[in-house]
Amino acid sequence: MELIIYIFLFLILFLGIIFNLKITNFKKVKEVRNKAKNYSKKE
């Protein structure tokens, strides 16, 4: 029974980490795109 609970908690943690990384990567991509746009406007 304890093993099932530990596996369940590990899966939640693992999914949370993956989801968090996807969100942060998406934000970074947006920032880079905005910087690229600003850079291309300057020239």
SVG drawing of the C-alpha trace seen along z (x, -y; Angstrom):
<svg xmlns="http://www.w3.org/2000/svg" viewBox="-2 -51 23 53">
<polyline fill="none" stroke="black" stroke-width="0.4" points="0.0,0.0 2.8,-2.4 4.5,-1.7 1.4,-2.7 1.3,-6.0 5.0,-6.7 4.7,-5.9 1.6,-8.2 3.5,-11.1 6.5,-10.5 4.3,-10.7 2.7,-13.9 6.1,-15.4 7.5,-14.3 4.5,-15.6 4.7,-18.9 8.4,-19.3 7.8,-18.6 4.8,-21.0 6.9,-23.7 9.7,-23.3 7.3,-23.6 5.9,-26.8 9.3,-28.3 10.5,-27.3 7.5,-28.9 8.1,-32.1 11.8,-32.1 10.8,-31.5 8.4,-34.5 11.2,-36.7 13.6,-35.7 11.1,-36.4 10.4,-39.8 14.1,-40.6 14.5,-39.5 11.6,-41.7 13.1,-44.7 16.5,-44.0 15.1,-43.8 13.2,-47.1 16.3,-49.0 18.1,-48.2"/>
</svg>
